[in-house]
Amino acid sequence: MSNLNGWGLTARLITKHFGALGNRVSEAIANFDPETATEADRDRLADNLRSVAQKLAAARAAFDKEASDVVQLRQLIATDEQAAGTLAERLATGKISEATITLFCDELEGNKARLPQELQEEADAKQYMNELQTIVDALSKQLSEFDAQAKKALQALSSARAQQDLQQLRAERQAQLTGLQGMRGQSSALSALTRRAEAIRTDAEGLRIVTDIGQKPLDQAAELEAIRKSVSQPALGNESALARLQRLSGQASEPLALAKS
């Protein structure tokens, strides 16, 4: 709180002495926020510091001149006061005119009357110089704090950006892995081939069932025909050699006829 009050006093001093410049510097102090400060803000503070420093240099020169004027005036008054005693003796002896004495006295009284004014001007110049010194010190401290806070802010920003890049990279890698896993688990081409093979197997099974149904009557007819043939033809397994020979020679009926006769 004391720091803010000090800056408020500094702002008032700047406004008092510099007018428009003071207003700009006062606004910079009042609006100072290291967390949102930019490089332009820093440059403006540095420019303000240089401007006030130049004013301080001029104020120091003015104070030195005022102090020198006071010293010279005091020395002149002291010298004239010492000379006043000797001038009285010279006036009494007629070595100096009354007009000269009158002029001397007028100057001495004028210098004594002017001394308070010179002392006041010296005091004002000193106060002005001291106020500028206070302002320069405050702005220097503020600029140092600005640089320190800006450095921290930049470090935080850099860290945040690095973290953002890391998380973005992780997200991209996760997306790639998810895509690769999807390719491994599901392939549209392979799925299509699998579905096609299943459809063909289903069609083939249907055709087999239909063919089996159509083939069954044919098989039954062939079986009946075989039964008929087996019944109409003698069993060759019990045929004797003579009967077989006669059957093959076409003479199977002749022996039977001879036997009957």
SEVEXLUM-465649 format. One line per field, with one value per residue (C-alpha): residue number from 1; x, y, z. Coordinates in nm, 3 decimals, decimal comma, always signed. Each point is the difference from the previous one (the first is absolute). Layout:
<sites>
n: [NUM  ...]
x: [X  ...]
y: [Y  ...]
z: [Z  ...]
</sites>
This chain:
<sites>
n: [1  2  3  4  5  6  7  8  9  10  11  12  13  14  15  16  17  18  19  20  21  22  23  24  25  26  27  28  29  30  31  32  33  34  35  36  37  38  39  40  41  42  43  44  45  46  47  48  49  50  51  52  53  54  55  56  57  58  59  60  61  62  63  64  65  66  67  68  69  70  71  72  73  74  75  76  77  78  79  80  81  82  83  84  85  86  87  88  89  90  91  92  93  94  95  96  97  98  99  100  101  102  103  104  105  106  107  108  109  110  111  112  113  114  115  116  117  118  119  120  121  122  123  124  125  126  127  128  129  130  131  132  133  134  135  136  137  138  139  140  141  142  143  144  145  146  147  148  149  150  151  152  153  154  155  156  157  158  159  160  161  162  163  164  165  166  167  168  169  170  171  172  173  174  175  176  177  178  179  180  181  182  183  184  185  186  187  188  189  190  191  192  193  194  195  196  197  198  199  200  201  202  203  204  205  206  207  208  209  210  211  212  213  214  215  216  217  218  219  220  221  222  223  224  225  226  227  228  229  230  231  232  233  234  235  236  237  238  239  240  241  242  243  244  245  246  247  248  249  250  251  252  253  254  255  256  257  258  259  260  261]
x: [+0,000  +0,284  +0,156  -0,324  -0,021  +0,358  -0,077  -0,307  +0,220  +0,245  -0,282  -0,115  +0,352  +0,041  -0,333  +0,088  +0,327  -0,043  -0,360  -0,082  +0,312  -0,096  -0,343  +0,149  +0,246  -0,271  -0,223  +0,285  +0,054  -0,372  -0,055  +0,317  -0,072  +0,303  -0,216  -0,146  +0,291  +0,138  +0,332  -0,162  -0,090  +0,357  +0,130  -0,244  +0,112  +0,365  -0,075  -0,176  +0,295  +0,241  -0,221  -0,021  +0,372  +0,066  -0,229  +0,192  +0,329  -0,138  -0,142  +0,337  +0,167  -0,269  +0,043  +0,377  -0,049  -0,250  +0,230  +0,294  -0,204  -0,086  +0,364  +0,113  -0,272  +0,086  +0,366  -0,085  -0,217  +0,270  +0,265  -0,219  -0,081  +0,373  +0,057  -0,275  +0,218  +0,288  -0,232  -0,133  +0,353  +0,069  -0,330  +0,096  +0,336  -0,152  +0,176  -0,329  -0,314  -0,335  -0,149  +0,240  -0,084  -0,370  +0,048  +0,202  -0,265  -0,277  +0,182  +0,072  -0,361  -0,121  +0,224  -0,115  -0,360  +0,064  +0,169  -0,326  -0,126  +0,324  -0,016  -0,357  +0,096  +0,285  -0,235  -0,256  +0,268  +0,124  -0,352  -0,067  +0,330  -0,076  -0,348  +0,145  +0,253  -0,287  -0,178  +0,312  +0,053  -0,362  +0,008  +0,331  -0,147  -0,313  +0,199  +0,205  -0,318  -0,147  +0,300  -0,012  -0,374  +0,028  +0,275  -0,218  -0,297  +0,206  +0,131  -0,354  -0,119  +0,282  -0,076  -0,371  +0,072  +0,235  -0,270  -0,254  +0,229  +0,058  -0,371  -0,070  +0,269  -0,145  -0,345  +0,134  +0,180  -0,310  -0,205  +0,257  -0,001  -0,378  -0,002  +0,259  -0,190  -0,314  +0,188  +0,126  -0,341  -0,214  +0,090  -0,272  +0,159  +0,045  -0,347  -0,143  +0,189  -0,118  -0,360  +0,036  +0,140  -0,282  -0,257  +0,161  +0,006  -0,365  -0,088  +0,205  -0,174  -0,336  +0,094  +0,124  -0,329  -0,195  +0,229  -0,030  -0,375  +0,006  +0,254  -0,194  -0,267  +0,272  +0,187  -0,320  -0,078  +0,352  -0,036  -0,329  +0,151  +0,289  -0,246  -0,192  +0,317  +0,112  -0,332  -0,024  +0,356  +0,126  +0,258  +0,332  +0,165  -0,165  +0,047  +0,206  +0,283  -0,201  -0,301  +0,212  +0,173  -0,330  -0,139  +0,287  -0,007  -0,371  -0,050  -0,161  -0,332  +0,144  +0,116  -0,339  -0,166  +0,225  -0,070  -0,373  +0,023]
y: [+0,000  +0,237  -0,074  +0,100  +0,317  +0,080  -0,043  +0,220  +0,274  -0,047  +0,035  +0,325  +0,139  -0,086  +0,157  +0,311  +0,060  -0,141  +0,061  -0,218  -0,210  -0,041  -0,123  -0,266  -0,116  +0,005  -0,215  -0,243  -0,033  -0,029  -0,260  -0,195  -0,372  -0,226  -0,304  +0,160  +0,227  +0,007  +0,105  +0,331  +0,059  -0,063  +0,238  +0,266  -0,033  +0,021  +0,310  +0,160  -0,079  +0,158  +0,307  +0,049  -0,065  +0,281  +0,227  -0,099  +0,090  +0,344  +0,045  -0,078  +0,260  +0,255  -0,075  +0,034  +0,341  +0,114  -0,120  +0,177  +0,322  -0,016  -0,054  +0,289  +0,231  -0,083  +0,062  +0,333  +0,106  -0,101  +0,191  +0,311  -0,013  -0,001  +0,286  +0,209  +0,083  +0,130  +0,195  +0,199  +0,117  +0,090  +0,191  +0,190  +0,096  +0,095  -0,276  -0,131  +0,178  -0,031  -0,113  -0,293  -0,093  +0,022  -0,230  -0,243  -0,010  -0,053  -0,299  -0,151  +0,038  -0,137  -0,304  -0,067  +0,033  -0,236  -0,266  -0,161  -0,028  -0,164  -0,237  -0,092  -0,064  -0,218  -0,193  -0,044  -0,119  -0,246  -0,131  -0,036  -0,186  -0,229  -0,075  -0,087  -0,223  -0,176  -0,043  -0,137  -0,244  -0,111  -0,045  -0,185  -0,235  -0,040  -0,081  -0,256  -0,158  +0,009  -0,185  -0,256  -0,058  -0,005  -0,261  -0,217  +0,052  -0,097  -0,308  -0,097  +0,063  -0,208  -0,281  +0,017  -0,012  -0,295  -0,179  +0,083  -0,138  -0,314  -0,060  +0,066  -0,249  -0,255  +0,054  -0,048  -0,319  -0,128  +0,067  -0,183  -0,300  -0,007  +0,002  -0,276  -0,212  +0,046  -0,112  -0,305  -0,096  +0,087  +0,007  +0,095  -0,208  -0,307  +0,038  +0,017  -0,314  -0,183  +0,096  -0,105  -0,341  -0,053  +0,088  -0,242  -0,280  +0,065  -0,013  -0,320  -0,166  +0,093  -0,145  -0,319  -0,042  +0,052  -0,241  -0,263  +0,025  -0,039  -0,281  -0,214  -0,121  -0,080  -0,203  -0,183  -0,080  -0,132  -0,216  -0,150  -0,068  -0,183  -0,209  -0,092  -0,105  -0,209  -0,182  -0,064  -0,131  -0,322  +0,023  -0,056  -0,087  -0,357  -0,070  -0,315  -0,003  -0,212  +0,224  +0,306  -0,150  -0,095  +0,348  +0,169  -0,233  +0,037  -0,372  +0,000  -0,144  -0,291  -0,225  +0,040  -0,113  -0,303  -0,099  +0,006  -0,217]
z: [+0,000  +0,085  -0,340  -0,178  +0,208  -0,090  -0,367  +0,043  +0,147  -0,285  -0,251  +0,164  -0,003  -0,368  -0,089  +0,200  -0,177  -0,351  -0,102  -0,303  +0,049  +0,361  -0,099  -0,230  +0,265  +0,265  -0,220  -0,060  +0,375  +0,078  -0,274  +0,074  -0,015  -0,049  -0,079  -0,313  -0,086  -0,352  -0,147  -0,097  +0,366  +0,100  -0,265  +0,114  +0,361  -0,109  -0,209  +0,297  +0,222  -0,248  -0,031  +0,377  +0,033  -0,246  +0,203  +0,311  -0,163  -0,095  +0,350  +0,155  -0,220  +0,095  +0,368  -0,027  -0,161  +0,267  +0,277  -0,163  -0,030  +0,370  +0,095  -0,218  +0,135  +0,358  -0,068  -0,163  +0,294  +0,251  -0,194  -0,029  +0,372  +0,080  -0,245  +0,154  +0,305  -0,206  -0,231  +0,297  +0,083  -0,364  -0,014  +0,315  -0,144  -0,334  -0,195  -0,143  -0,104  +0,161  -0,331  -0,012  +0,355  -0,084  -0,301  +0,213  +0,270  -0,257  -0,146  +0,342  +0,112  -0,332  +0,028  +0,356  -0,112  -0,293  +0,215  +0,131  -0,356  -0,110  +0,297  -0,091  -0,361  +0,119  +0,229  -0,280  -0,239  +0,261  +0,067  -0,372  -0,045  +0,294  -0,134  -0,339  +0,171  +0,178  -0,330  -0,171  +0,288  -0,018  -0,377  +0,022  +0,259  -0,206  -0,313  +0,193  +0,136  -0,348  -0,142  +0,281  -0,040  -0,379  +0,024  +0,223  -0,232  -0,304  +0,179  +0,097  -0,354  -0,143  +0,242  -0,083  -0,372  +0,046  +0,199  -0,269  -0,271  +0,207  +0,053  -0,366  -0,099  +0,241  -0,145  -0,354  +0,099  +0,176  -0,313  -0,212  +0,235  +0,001  -0,379  -0,020  +0,249  -0,208  -0,309  +0,186  +0,136  -0,296  -0,368  -0,243  -0,279  +0,218  +0,142  -0,352  -0,105  +0,311  -0,063  -0,367  +0,098  +0,248  -0,266  -0,249  +0,259  +0,075  -0,371  -0,044  +0,295  -0,149  -0,335  +0,170  +0,181  -0,322  -0,192  +0,273  -0,018  -0,379  +0,011  +0,247  -0,248  -0,250  +0,257  +0,098  -0,366  -0,056  +0,308  -0,123  -0,340  +0,162  +0,202  -0,312  -0,182  +0,291  +0,006  -0,379  -0,038  +0,168  +0,259  -0,167  +0,321  +0,005  -0,371  -0,074  -0,243  -0,251  +0,023  -0,039  -0,304  -0,155  +0,072  -0,160  -0,308  -0,044  +0,045  +0,335  -0,134  -0,209  +0,284  +0,156  -0,321  -0,035  +0,350  -0,062  -0,311]
</sites>
